[in-house]
Amino acid sequence: METPTFPHDPVPPDTPQDAAETFAAMIDAVKMFEGFSRWAAACRAEAIDRARLWTESANLSVPTTGGPRWSAKVAGHRVLVTELACALRISERAAENLIAESQALVHDLPATREALQDGRIGYRHAQVLIDHTATLPPAGVVAVEEAVLPRAESLTVPKLDRATRDLRERLHPESITERHTKSVTDRHVETCPAKDGMAWLNAFLPAPEVTGIANRLRDIAEQLKGEPGEERTRTQLMADAFTDLLIDGTTAAGITDTDAAGEATEDTSTRRIDAPIGTGIRPRVLVTVPVLTLLGRSEEPGTLEGYGPIDADTARRIAAKAPSFTRILTHPETGAVLSVGRDRYAVPRDLRTWLRVRDETCRFPGCNRSAARADVDHVTDWQYGGGTDYGNLVHLCRSHHRVKHHTAWSSTSAGGGRVRWLSPSGHEYETEPAAHIRQPKRKRMQTQGSASPTPDDPPF
């Protein structure tokens, strides 16, 4: 099939008929390319499922000193998930979903996969059917597919979702009460960075609790809206109340005062409206602030751990006033301990802090878990001669720490804080440190007496 081409600067058509034909050709081209993507999605599902079946039959676990050896099933699954995530540049959660969706399309919903391959439905339509049939018995899956699939070709995804949800309720062997009880165990909170120094905080909670939270925030906003001099919108007040209640356990209202001329002014100080949930817990956050920014001689942005760049004013405010923030300058202290060589396995506290700022997240390809909740791992294992120094230490979350020691994934230092990973399939990936911090002058460690023949007990 010939691929259509269009001029970079389309010339206005001479007649209305020419305009209609040109526009129709453009829309037909979009439909054609969408058909290609749907066909590719169906083929991808088959390829992923073949890989799943292969990893389940192969024994991909390796001997390890880090605890009991993983079973072949566990090792195979973790290898497949990590390989797919790295190869496709997606998160491991997305890779898990792709594996499950591919298995469902190939084995449980063959008619849906055929419709996807023919371009009659899109991948989002297929995901609706996969999601709603995931917990149905085989007879229910067949019934839903037969009843809904013909309609899917002419419905939008939201309309298909509503139609499938109603049918699923009638066919599901468990009551909605039983299913809700199980779903409650999946409640969680997640964060997602946004642009311009903002971020999203999402919570998956039972509907009654969400409704109660929203109602309480509205009530607080209404109360604060009546305060003299309050200029924030109700939406802004709800967001501010949400923040105050979670961080401090209280919420604030601005105090209106008068200046020397008797004009109303809004005091920058705030008074608190007590909330019956006690005092909140102030978070401990690492903020990297360039020295010239701290001195007010530069507007270079600071860096908030786990998020990224923040504006210079915010960085200076945090560095100057916030007691719950750890201030770290990009010009390192020359006295920091950066190596204990082969004398000790345990990592000193100041070196841990330096590594935490440098890495920011787990250093496995694609992982975004915070370094604050990760293990410090020797790139070259201590038992094989790796030293306890900044060039051989990186943060790995507990999940990827285990993957490294229970499967054929391996890593080597590539210099400059970079880590080169070799996957079980032989593909190479390289990760960069989040911050390139100039290495301080090394301070030789002074030891008392002779070194112990046995180091601190390493986990690996």
C-alpha positions as CSV (number, residue, x, y, z in Angstrom):
1,M,0.0,0.0,0.0
2,E,1.4,3.4,-1.0
3,T,2.0,5.8,1.9
4,P,0.3,9.1,1.3
5,T,2.4,12.3,1.3
6,F,1.3,15.9,1.9
7,P,3.0,19.2,1.2
8,H,4.6,20.9,4.2
9,D,2.7,24.1,3.4
10,P,-0.7,23.0,1.9
11,V,-2.0,25.4,-0.7
12,P,-5.6,26.6,-0.2
13,P,-7.9,24.5,-2.5
14,D,-9.5,26.2,-5.5
15,T,-13.0,24.8,-4.9
16,P,-15.0,23.5,-2.0
17,Q,-14.9,20.1,-3.7
18,D,-11.1,20.1,-3.8
19,A,-11.1,21.1,-0.1
20,A,-13.4,18.2,0.8
21,E,-11.3,15.7,-1.2
22,T,-8.0,16.9,0.3
23,F,-9.4,16.7,3.8
24,A,-10.9,13.3,3.2
25,A,-7.5,12.0,2.0
26,M,-5.9,13.3,5.2
27,I,-8.5,11.6,7.4
28,D,-8.2,8.4,5.4
29,A,-4.4,8.5,6.0
30,V,-5.0,8.8,9.7
31,K,-7.3,5.8,9.7
32,M,-4.8,3.8,7.7
33,F,-2.0,4.5,10.1
34,E,-4.3,3.7,13.0
35,G,-5.0,0.4,11.4
36,F,-1.3,-0.3,11.2
37,S,-0.9,0.4,15.0
38,R,-3.9,-1.9,15.8
39,W,-2.4,-4.7,13.7
40,A,1.0,-4.2,15.4
41,A,-0.6,-4.3,18.9
42,A,-2.2,-7.6,18.1
43,C,1.2,-9.0,16.8
44,R,3.0,-7.6,19.9
45,A,0.6,-9.4,22.2
46,E,1.4,-12.7,20.5
47,A,5.1,-12.1,20.7
48,I,5.0,-11.1,24.4
49,D,2.9,-14.2,25.2
50,R,5.4,-16.4,23.4
51,A,8.2,-14.9,25.5
52,R,6.1,-15.5,28.6
53,L,5.7,-19.2,27.8
54,W,9.4,-19.5,27.1
55,T,10.5,-17.9,30.4
56,E,8.1,-20.1,32.3
57,S,9.6,-23.2,30.8
58,A,13.3,-22.1,31.1
59,N,15.2,-22.1,34.4
60,L,16.6,-18.5,34.6
61,S,17.5,-18.4,38.3
62,V,21.2,-18.4,39.3
63,P,23.0,-19.4,42.4
64,T,23.3,-16.6,45.0
65,T,24.7,-15.8,48.3
66,G,21.8,-13.4,49.1
67,G,19.4,-15.9,50.5
68,P,17.5,-18.9,49.2
69,R,17.6,-19.3,45.4
70,W,14.5,-18.1,43.6
71,S,12.3,-20.7,42.0
72,A,12.4,-21.0,38.2
73,K,8.9,-19.5,38.0
74,V,9.8,-16.4,40.0
75,A,13.1,-15.8,38.3
76,G,11.5,-16.3,34.8
77,H,8.8,-13.8,35.6
78,R,11.2,-11.2,37.0
79,V,13.5,-11.6,34.0
80,L,10.7,-11.1,31.5
81,V,9.3,-8.1,33.3
82,T,12.7,-6.3,33.6
83,E,13.7,-7.2,30.0
84,L,10.4,-5.8,28.6
85,A,10.6,-2.7,30.7
86,C,14.1,-1.9,29.5
87,A,13.6,-2.8,25.9
88,L,10.4,-0.8,25.5
89,R,11.5,2.1,27.9
90,I,8.4,1.6,30.0
91,S,7.8,1.1,33.8
92,E,7.8,-2.4,35.2
93,R,4.2,-1.9,36.2
94,A,3.4,-1.2,32.5
95,A,5.4,-4.3,31.5
96,E,3.4,-6.4,34.0
97,N,0.2,-5.1,32.5
98,L,1.3,-5.8,28.9
99,I,2.2,-9.4,29.9
100,A,-1.2,-10.0,31.5
101,E,-3.1,-8.3,28.7
102,S,-1.2,-10.3,26.0
103,Q,-2.0,-13.5,27.8
104,A,-5.7,-12.6,28.0
105,L,-5.8,-11.6,24.3
106,V,-4.1,-14.8,23.1
107,H,-5.8,-17.3,25.4
108,D,-9.0,-15.9,26.8
109,L,-10.2,-13.4,24.2
110,P,-9.1,-14.7,20.8
111,A,-12.0,-13.0,19.0
112,T,-11.0,-9.7,20.5
113,R,-7.4,-10.1,19.4
114,E,-8.7,-11.0,15.9
115,A,-10.8,-7.8,15.8
116,L,-7.8,-5.8,16.9
117,Q,-5.6,-7.4,14.3
118,D,-8.1,-6.6,11.6
119,G,-8.3,-3.0,12.8
120,R,-12.0,-3.2,13.7
121,I,-11.3,-2.1,17.3
122,G,-8.5,-0.2,19.0
123,Y,-6.2,-1.3,21.8
124,R,-8.1,0.7,24.3
125,H,-11.3,-1.1,23.4
126,A,-9.5,-4.4,23.9
127,Q,-8.3,-3.2,27.3
128,V,-11.8,-2.6,28.4
129,L,-12.8,-6.2,27.6
130,I,-9.6,-7.5,29.2
131,D,-10.3,-5.5,32.4
132,H,-13.9,-6.4,32.8
133,T,-13.4,-10.1,32.1
134,A,-10.3,-10.6,34.2
135,T,-12.1,-12.1,37.2
136,L,-15.0,-13.8,35.4
137,P,-15.2,-17.6,35.0
138,P,-14.5,-18.9,31.4
139,A,-18.2,-19.1,30.6
140,G,-18.7,-15.4,31.6
141,V,-15.7,-14.3,29.5
142,V,-17.2,-15.9,26.4
143,A,-20.6,-14.4,27.1
144,V,-19.2,-10.9,27.5
145,E,-17.1,-11.2,24.4
146,E,-19.9,-12.5,22.3
147,A,-22.3,-9.8,23.5
148,V,-20.1,-6.7,23.6
149,L,-17.5,-7.2,20.8
150,P,-19.9,-6.5,17.9
151,R,-20.9,-3.3,19.6
152,A,-17.3,-2.3,20.3
153,E,-16.7,-1.6,16.6
154,S,-19.1,1.4,16.7
155,L,-18.7,2.6,20.3
156,T,-16.2,5.0,21.9
157,V,-14.1,3.6,24.7
158,P,-16.2,5.3,27.6
159,K,-19.5,4.0,26.1
160,L,-18.0,0.5,25.7
161,D,-16.8,0.6,29.3
162,R,-20.3,1.4,30.6
163,A,-21.9,-1.2,28.5
164,T,-19.4,-3.9,29.5
165,R,-19.6,-2.9,33.2
166,D,-23.4,-3.5,33.3
167,L,-23.1,-6.9,31.7
168,R,-20.2,-7.9,34.0
169,E,-22.3,-7.1,37.1
170,R,-25.0,-9.5,35.9
171,L,-22.6,-12.3,35.0
172,H,-20.1,-12.1,37.9
173,P,-20.5,-15.1,40.3
174,E,-19.4,-12.9,43.3
175,S,-21.5,-10.2,44.8
176,I,-20.3,-6.6,44.6
177,T,-19.9,-6.7,48.3
178,E,-17.4,-9.5,48.1
179,R,-15.5,-7.9,45.3
180,H,-15.3,-4.6,47.1
181,T,-13.9,-6.3,50.2
182,K,-11.1,-7.7,48.0
183,S,-10.5,-4.4,46.2
184,V,-10.0,-2.5,49.4
185,T,-6.7,-4.3,49.9
186,D,-5.5,-2.6,46.7
187,R,-5.8,0.9,48.1
188,H,-2.7,3.0,47.6
189,V,-1.3,6.5,47.1
190,E,1.0,7.4,44.2
191,T,2.8,10.6,43.1
192,C,3.4,11.8,39.5
193,P,5.7,14.8,38.6
194,A,4.1,17.5,36.5
195,K,5.6,20.5,34.8
196,D,6.3,24.0,36.2
197,G,7.3,22.8,39.6
198,M,4.0,21.0,40.3
199,A,3.1,17.3,40.9
200,W,0.0,15.1,41.2
201,L,-0.9,13.1,44.3
202,N,-3.4,10.3,43.5
203,A,-5.1,8.1,46.0
204,F,-7.0,4.9,45.2
205,L,-9.5,4.6,48.1
206,P,-13.0,3.2,48.8
207,A,-15.6,5.6,47.3
208,P,-17.3,6.5,50.7
209,E,-13.9,7.7,52.1
210,V,-13.1,9.7,49.0
211,T,-16.5,11.3,49.2
212,G,-16.0,12.1,52.8
213,I,-12.6,13.6,52.2
214,A,-13.9,15.8,49.4
215,N,-16.9,17.0,51.5
216,R,-14.6,17.9,54.4
217,L,-12.3,19.9,52.1
218,R,-15.3,21.7,50.7
219,D,-16.5,22.5,54.2
220,I,-13.1,23.8,55.2
221,A,-12.9,25.9,52.0
222,E,-16.3,27.4,52.7
223,Q,-15.2,28.3,56.3
224,L,-12.0,29.9,55.1
225,K,-13.7,31.7,52.2
226,G,-15.6,33.7,54.8
227,E,-12.4,35.0,56.4
228,P,-11.7,38.8,56.0
229,G,-9.3,39.4,53.2
230,E,-9.3,35.9,51.8
231,E,-8.8,36.1,48.1
232,R,-8.1,32.4,47.2
233,T,-10.7,30.6,45.1
234,R,-12.6,27.6,46.6
235,T,-10.6,25.2,44.5
236,Q,-7.3,26.8,45.7
237,L,-8.6,26.7,49.3
238,M,-9.4,23.0,49.0
239,A,-5.9,22.2,47.7
240,D,-4.3,24.3,50.4
241,A,-6.4,22.7,53.2
242,F,-5.5,19.3,51.8
243,T,-1.8,20.1,52.0
244,D,-2.0,21.7,55.5
245,L,-4.0,18.8,57.0
246,L,-1.6,16.1,55.6
247,I,1.6,17.9,56.5
248,D,0.8,19.7,59.8
249,G,-2.6,18.3,60.9
250,T,-3.9,21.9,60.8
251,T,-5.0,24.3,58.2
252,A,-4.3,28.1,57.9
253,A,-6.2,31.3,57.1
254,G,-4.5,34.6,56.3
255,I,-4.7,37.4,58.8
256,T,-6.0,40.7,57.6
257,D,-4.2,43.7,59.1
258,T,-4.0,47.4,58.4
259,D,-1.0,49.4,57.5
260,A,-0.1,52.9,58.7
261,A,-2.5,54.5,56.3
262,G,-5.3,52.3,57.5
263,E,-5.4,50.2,54.3
264,A,-6.3,46.5,54.6
265,T,-3.3,44.3,54.1
266,E,-2.8,40.5,54.2
267,D,-0.2,39.4,56.7
268,T,2.2,36.8,55.5
269,S,2.0,35.0,58.8
270,T,-0.9,32.7,59.3
271,R,-3.1,31.4,62.1
272,R,-4.1,27.8,62.3
273,I,-7.5,26.3,62.5
274,D,-7.2,23.2,64.6
275,A,-8.1,19.9,62.9
276,P,-9.1,16.9,65.1
277,I,-6.4,14.7,63.8
278,G,-3.4,15.7,65.9
279,T,-0.1,17.2,64.8
280,G,1.1,16.2,61.4
281,I,4.5,14.7,60.6
282,R,6.9,17.0,58.8
283,P,8.6,15.2,55.9
284,R,12.4,15.1,55.6
285,V,13.4,16.1,52.1
286,L,16.7,16.6,50.4
287,V,17.1,19.8,48.4
288,T,20.3,20.5,46.4
289,V,20.9,24.3,46.2
290,P,23.7,25.9,44.0
291,V,25.9,28.1,46.2
292,L,25.4,31.2,44.0
293,T,21.6,30.7,44.1
294,L,21.7,30.4,47.9
295,L,23.6,33.7,48.0
296,G,21.1,35.4,45.7
297,R,23.7,35.9,43.0
298,S,22.1,33.4,40.5
299,E,18.7,32.2,39.5
300,E,19.9,28.7,38.7
301,P,17.2,26.3,39.9
302,G,17.7,24.0,42.8
303,T,16.9,20.3,42.7
304,L,14.2,18.6,44.9
305,E,15.0,14.9,45.5
306,G,12.5,12.7,43.7
307,Y,11.1,15.5,41.6
308,G,13.7,17.6,39.7
309,P,14.3,21.3,39.2
310,I,12.5,23.9,41.5
311,D,12.7,27.6,41.1
312,A,15.4,29.6,42.8
313,D,13.1,31.4,45.2
314,T,11.6,28.2,46.5
315,A,15.1,26.6,46.8
316,R,16.3,29.7,48.8
317,R,13.2,29.6,51.0
318,I,13.6,26.0,51.8
319,A,17.4,26.3,52.5
320,A,16.9,29.3,54.8
321,K,13.7,28.5,56.8
322,A,12.4,25.0,56.5
323,P,13.7,22.9,59.5
324,S,12.4,19.7,58.0
325,F,14.6,20.0,54.9
326,T,18.2,18.9,54.7
327,R,20.2,21.6,52.8
328,I,23.0,20.3,50.6
329,L,25.2,22.5,48.5
330,T,26.4,21.4,45.1
331,H,30.0,22.5,46.1
332,P,30.9,19.4,48.2
333,E,32.7,19.5,51.5
334,T,36.3,18.3,51.2
335,G,36.2,16.3,54.4
336,A,33.5,13.9,53.4
337,V,34.5,10.2,53.7
338,L,34.3,8.8,50.1
339,S,35.9,5.4,50.6
340,V,36.7,2.9,53.3
341,G,38.3,0.6,50.7
342,R,38.4,-3.0,51.7
343,D,38.6,-2.3,55.4
344,R,34.9,-2.3,56.0
345,Y,31.7,-3.4,54.1
346,A,29.3,-1.0,55.8
347,V,28.9,2.4,54.2
348,P,29.5,5.5,56.4
349,R,26.7,7.9,56.9
350,D,28.3,10.9,55.1
351,L,29.0,8.7,52.1
352,R,25.5,7.5,52.1
353,T,24.2,11.1,52.0
354,W,26.6,11.9,49.1
355,L,25.4,8.9,47.2
356,R,21.7,9.6,47.9
357,V,22.1,13.1,46.4
358,R,24.1,11.8,43.4
359,D,21.7,8.9,42.6
360,E,18.3,10.3,43.6
361,T,16.6,7.0,42.5
362,C,17.3,3.4,42.1
363,R,20.0,2.9,39.5
364,F,18.4,0.0,37.7
365,P,17.4,1.0,34.1
366,G,14.0,2.8,34.2
367,C,13.4,2.5,37.9
368,N,12.1,5.7,39.7
369,R,11.9,4.4,43.3
370,S,13.5,6.9,45.6
371,A,17.1,6.4,46.8
372,A,16.0,7.3,50.3
373,R,14.2,4.0,50.5
374,A,16.7,1.9,48.6
375,D,19.7,-0.3,49.5
376,V,23.3,0.8,48.8
377,D,24.7,-1.9,46.6
378,H,28.3,-2.7,45.6
379,V,28.4,-2.7,41.8
380,T,31.2,-5.3,42.0
381,D,30.3,-7.5,44.9
382,W,32.4,-7.0,48.0
383,Q,33.1,-10.7,48.1
384,Y,34.7,-10.5,44.6
385,G,37.0,-7.6,45.5
386,G,34.6,-4.6,45.1
387,G,35.5,-1.7,47.4
388,T,33.2,0.4,49.6
389,D,33.8,3.7,47.7
390,Y,31.7,6.1,45.6
391,G,32.9,4.6,42.3
392,N,31.6,1.1,43.3
393,L,28.4,2.0,45.2
394,V,24.9,2.7,43.8
395,H,21.4,2.7,45.2
396,L,19.2,-0.3,44.2
397,C,15.6,-0.7,45.4
398,R,15.0,-3.9,47.2
399,S,13.2,-5.4,44.2
400,H,16.1,-4.8,41.8
401,H,18.7,-5.6,44.4
402,R,17.2,-9.1,44.4
403,V,16.9,-9.2,40.6
404,K,20.6,-8.6,40.4
405,H,21.6,-11.3,42.8
406,H,19.0,-14.0,41.8
407,T,19.0,-13.7,38.0
408,A,21.6,-13.3,35.2
409,W,21.3,-9.5,35.3
410,S,24.8,-8.0,35.9
411,S,26.3,-4.6,36.3
412,T,29.7,-2.9,35.9
413,S,30.9,0.6,36.7
414,A,31.3,2.8,33.6
415,G,33.0,5.7,35.3
416,G,31.6,9.0,36.3
417,G,28.9,7.4,38.4
418,R,27.5,5.6,35.3
419,V,26.5,2.0,35.6
420,R,26.4,-0.4,32.6
421,W,23.9,-3.2,32.9
422,L,23.9,-6.5,30.9
423,S,20.5,-8.3,30.7
424,P,20.0,-12.1,30.6
425,S,19.2,-11.7,26.8
426,G,22.5,-10.0,26.2
427,H,21.2,-6.4,25.7
428,E,23.1,-3.6,27.3
429,Y,21.7,-0.5,29.1
430,E,23.4,2.3,30.9
431,T,22.2,4.5,33.7
432,E,23.4,8.0,34.6
433,P,23.5,9.6,38.0
434,A,20.9,12.2,38.6
435,A,23.4,14.8,39.8
436,H,27.0,15.1,38.5
437,I,28.7,16.2,41.7
438,R,32.4,17.0,41.7
439,Q,34.2,14.5,43.8
440,P,35.6,16.0,47.0
441,K,39.2,15.4,48.0
442,R,39.5,12.0,49.5
443,K,40.2,11.7,53.2
444,R,42.1,8.7,54.2
445,M,40.4,6.7,56.8
446,Q,42.4,6.3,60.0
447,T,42.0,2.9,61.7
448,Q,42.8,2.0,65.2
449,G,44.8,-1.2,65.4
450,S,44.7,-3.9,62.9
451,A,41.7,-4.5,60.6
452,S,39.3,-7.3,61.5
453,P,39.8,-10.3,59.3
454,T,36.0,-10.5,58.9
455,P,34.1,-7.4,57.6
456,D,30.7,-6.3,58.6
457,D,28.3,-9.0,57.5
458,P,27.3,-8.2,53.9
459,P,23.9,-9.4,52.7
460,F,25.5,-10.2,49.3
